[in-house]
Amino acid sequence: MKPTSQIATSDIDADTMLEQVFAWCAINTGTANLDGLARQADILAKAFSALPGEVEFVDPAPVTAVAADGTEFEKPHGKHMVLRVRPTANRRILLTGHMDTVFPKGHSFQGLTWLEEGVLGGPGVADMKGGIAVMLHALMAFEQNTGAGSLGYDVLLNSDEETGSLASADLIAETARGKLAALTYEPAALPDGTLAHARGGSGNYSVIITGKSAHAGRNPDDGRNAIVAAADLAVKLKALHCPDISVNPAKIEGGSANNVVPDHAVLRFNIRPQSTGVGEQFERDLKGLLSTLETIHEISTHTHGGVTRPPKPVDEKAQKLFDLVRQCGAELGQDIKWKSTGGVCDGNNIAACGIPVVDTMGVRGGSIHSPQEFVITESLAERAALSARVIQRLDEGALS
């Protein structure tokens, strides 16, 4: 093990981090705002050029969605940013984050406000432009340390995490391959810095139902009501809800005039399986439900979507990484805890590749995905020091 100097919170440039958060959060990067994402990507590429690697932009993979009329269309996404440092190193890690936010271009929540001393509110301050600043400054501190040099790493900042990473899932899997460990910079699970431990999975579905139209007064029985079939399916799906899987029928679209039997409907729903086996059983149950529905209502169905975030259990390798983060936190006077959570993120995708991951290495804050989102600003330097020390330990062979 080679000697290294200890990185402390005081070694991190907290003022620059805060300036970057202000600048980055002033750019709207809703997942559909391609212009804003392109501007953000260029700025981040310049910031990450401080590290000894090459930045490249990767085109998004094709993604289709279902319109209200049931037709599939290609959904555009922004480019992803990848930085590779020491790509030929024997031991390499992955660090991931996302540029996009849940707040679209026209959303009212666009500005930053000091909510109280040390607490800054704004779109993306916690989820996760603050987290990107934590990642960048942790790596800068690591590179400035005299012990840096043998550990390689990839940085991946995607443009579509908030909508499921469908346009970056293959890129995530590719960059995760062969890595010793991964760190993802979602905000801490709780404002006290608690990490997310095990996570369930997530899947989004659209079921397109085709019936037969008819006059609602003259010959209603000649029709096959797609809205009624969709409602029946929604009720039957909700009956599958249990502690092992959350099932949430969310929206039914379709129909036309009140005097027409509707021949079309789209039912959209989300599931949250706690294990891969439960998710697979749901697929079998869904197939059976649709077959029954087609017989009873004399309609046809087509399903779009599925599970895109596999469940993330914590195995022995992953637990060693959590233990390492806690040990590094103790050295810095930070009491690191963790808890299982129902949310999902790119950490789910990384874990599915067999790579140990801690996916809430970002800032302390809260109220994400709402106009009350905030970051506790002292956590910027605090969490950057934590990450830098974890990366040091990985460089020294902590998980080898």
N, C-alpha and C positions, 0 to 999 in steps of 0.2 A: 504494500500500500504506500503510495507516494505521499509526501507531506503536502498539506495545503493549508492556507490561512483560512480562518473561520470568517464566513460572510455574515455580517450583522445588519440589522435594520438601518443602522446609521450609515452603512455603505451604499444605500440606495438613494437615488436622487428623487425624493418625494415631490419636490416642486415641479420638476419636469414631468413627472407622471401625471400630476394634477392638470398641468397645462395641456398635455396630450388628451386627457379625458375630456376637457372642455372643448378642444378643437374637434375631436372625433365625434362627440355626441351632438355637435352642431350640424352634422351632416345627417340628413334622413336616409336611413338604410333599411327601410321596410323591404321585405323579401322581394316584392314586385317592383321596387324602385331601382331599375337597372342603372339609370344615370347616377343616382346617389351611391350605389354599390361600386360602380366603376371609379368614381371619384375617391371613395374611401379606400379601395384597393390600391390605387396609385399612391395615396398618402402613406398607407401602411407599408407598402413596398419600400418607400424611401426610409421610413423609420427602421425597418428590419434590415436594411442594408448596412446598418452599424455592426451587424454580426458577420463572421467570416464565412459566408456561403453565397450561393447564387439564388436569387428570387426568380420564380417563373409563375406565369398565370396559366391556369388549366381551364379549358372550356368545360362548361357544365354538360353532364350526360343528358340525353333526351328524356323528358318526363311528360307523360300524358295525364290529363285530368278529364273529368266528366262534367259537361255543361248541364244546365237545368233541363234541356230538352233530351238529354241522354246521349248526345254525341261526344265522342272523345276528341280532344284537341291537344296540341303540344303546348306546354306551359313554359315560357322562357324564364331563364335564371341568369344570374350574374356569374362572372368568372370566379374561380377559386385561386387563392395564393398559396404557393408552396415554396419553402426555403429549405435547402439541403446543406447541412454543414458536416464536413468530414464523412462523405458518403461511403468511403472505403474502410471506415473504422470497423474493428471486429465487434464492438459493442455499441449499439445505437438505441436511442429512445425516440419517442414521438410526443410532440406537444401540439394540442389542437385547440382551436377556438372558432368563433363564427363572427362574421362581419354584420350579418343581418339582425334586425330587430322585429318585433311584432307590430310596430307602429307604422302604418302606411303613410305615404306622402301627404295625404289630406287629413291626417289625424290631428286633433287639437293639441296633443302633447308633443311639443317640439323644442321647448326651451329648457334651460337649466336654472335652478333656483336654490339658494342656500335655505334649507328648511330650518336649520339651527346650526350653531357652531359645530363644524366637523361633520355635518350631514348634508350631502348634496343630492338634490333631486333632479332627475332628467331622464330622457329616453335612452336606454342602453348604458346608463352609468354603472349598473351592476351586471346586467345581462346583455352583452358582456364586453363592452368597450373598456371598462375598468379592468376586466380580466385579461384582455389583450395587453394592456399596459403592464400588468403584473407579469405576464409571460415574458414580454420583451425585456423588462428590466432585470428579471431573474437571470435570463440568459446573458445579458450584458455583464452583470456582476460575476457570473460564472466564468465568462471569457476573460475578464480582467484579472481573475484570480490566477496566481502563478501556477496552480496545479492543473489548469484546464489544458486540454490538448488531445487526450486519447479517446474521449467519448464523442461519438457522432450523434447527430439528431436531425430529425425532420420537423419542420413547423408547417402545419396545415391550417389555414384560415378559410373556411368555406362560406358560401353566400346564401345557404338555404337551410340552415339548421332548424330555424323556427318553423319550417313547414315539413320537417321530417328527413331532411338530407337526402331526398330521392335523387337529386342531381349530383350528389357527391359521395354516395354510398360506396361505389366501386373504388373511388379515389381513397376514401378512408381505409378500406380493406387493403388496398395496394400499399399505402404508406405504413400501415400497421404491421405488415408482414415482416417477420423476423426480428421485431423490436424486443428489447429486453423488458421495457415497461413503457407506460404512457401516462401523461398528465394532461387533463383537460380543464379549461379555465372557466367553467360555469361558476356562478357565485356560490358561496357556502350555503348549505341547506338551511342554516339559521343565522341570524345576525351575530351570534357569538362565535361564529367560525366553524360550527359543527359540519362535518363532511357528510355527503350522501354515501351510504354503504351499498347494500344490495338494492336493486331496482327491479320493478316489473317491466314487462314489455309493452308495446303499443302497436295497434294496427288501425288503419282507417279504411273504410269500405264504402263503396257506392253500389247499390243494387238497382239496376234499371229494370223496370217492370213494364211490360207491354200488354195491354188488354185490347178491347174492341169498343169503339165509340158507337153510340146510338142516341136517339132522341129520348130525353129523360121523361117526357110525358107520353109520347105516342107509342114507343116500343122499348122501354127501359130494359126489359128482360133479354133483349137481343144483345145488349152490351155486356162487356166484361170490365168491371170497374177497377182500374189500376190503383186508384187512391185507397179503396177499401182493402185491396190486397196488400198494399204497402203498410197500412195501419195494422192489419193482422200480423204481418211479419214483424213490425216494430214491437208489438205486444209479446209475440213468441220469443223474440230475441231477448227482451228484457227479462223473461222468465229464466234465461240461462245465467243471469247475474248471480254471483255467489262470492264468497271470500277469495276463491282462487282466480276469479276473473271478473272484472268490471265490464259490463256491457251497457253502452250509452247510445240508444237511438237518438239522433240529434236533429234531423231535419227531413221533412218530406216535401218534395217539389213536384208539381204537375197539375193536371186539370186545365179546364178552360171556363166556358160559360156555365152558369148554374143549370141550364137546360140541356147539357150534353153529358152523357156518361163518359167519364175520363178514360182515355185509352193509354195514358202514359203517366208514369210516376218515377221518381228517383228517391230512394231512401238512403240517407247517409248516416253512418254510425261508427263509433269508436269502441275498441276493446282494449283491456289492459290485463293480459295474462301474467300470472306470477311465475310461470315456468314454461319451458318450451313444450313440454308434454300437454299442458293445459291448452296452449295455443293450437296445437295440432288436433286435439279433441274438438275444439271449437270449429275448426275447418270442417271436420266430419259432420258435426251437428248442423252447421250452416247448410251444407250440401243436402242433408236430409230435410231440413225445414223448407228449402227452396223447392225440392221435389214435391213435397206435400202441398205447398202453396200453389204450385202450377196445376196440380190435380184438382184441388178444391175450387180454385177461382178461375180455372181455365185460362190462364195467362202464361206468358213466357218471361224468363228472367235472364239477366246477364250481370255478372259481378265484376267490379273493377276494384283493385286495391288488395290489401292484405296486411300482414304484420311486417312492418319495416324497421321496428326497433325491437330486437329480440330481448327477452328478459336478461338481466345482468346479475347472476348470483356471484357471491364472493368466494372463490376457491382458495386453496392454501397459498398459491402464488400471489394472488391479489391481496390476501390478508397480510403477507409479508411486506407488501408495498405500503399498506395502510399503517402497519406498525412502524415502518421507517419514517413515514410522515409524522407520526405522533412523537417518535424519538427526536426528530429534528425540531419539532415544535417545542418540546421540553427544553432543548438546548437554548432556544431563543426566548424562553419564558412564556410560551404560548401553550395553553392547555387544549390539545386537539382531541375532540370526541367525534363519533360518527353515529348515524342512525339510518335505518332503511327508509326509503322514500318511494312514493308512487309516481314521481316524475320520470321522464326519460330524456336522454340526450345522446350525443355522439359516443359517449362512454359505453352505451349499450352495444353499439356497432363494433367498437374496438374490442370489448370483452368477448364478443361472439367470434372474434378471430383468435381467441386463446391468449390474448395479451393482457397481463395485469394492468389495471388502470385505476387511478383515483381521479374522478371527474368533476370535483368541486374545489379546485385549487385557486379559484378566483377570489374576488373581494368579499368582504363582509358587507351585507346590505339587505335589502328586502323589497317586498311589494312588487316583484318583477311581473311583467306583463300587465301592468296597470299604470295609470297616470300618477300613482303615488310611489313609483320606483325610486329607490334611494341607494346611495353608497355611503358607508362610513369611511371618510377619506383617510384616516390614519391607517386603515387596513391596506391601502395601496402598497406602501413601503413594507408594511408588516408581512403581507402575504408574498411579496416579491422575495424578501429575505428567506422566508420559509421554503419557497420553491428553489431558490438558489442553493440552499443547503441540501435539499433533497437531491438535486442534480449533482452536487459535489459527491454525496455519498454513493450515488449510482456510478459516478466516474471512478470512485475508489473501490468499486466491486461489491457494494452492499448486497446486491441480489444475485451475485454470481455464485 
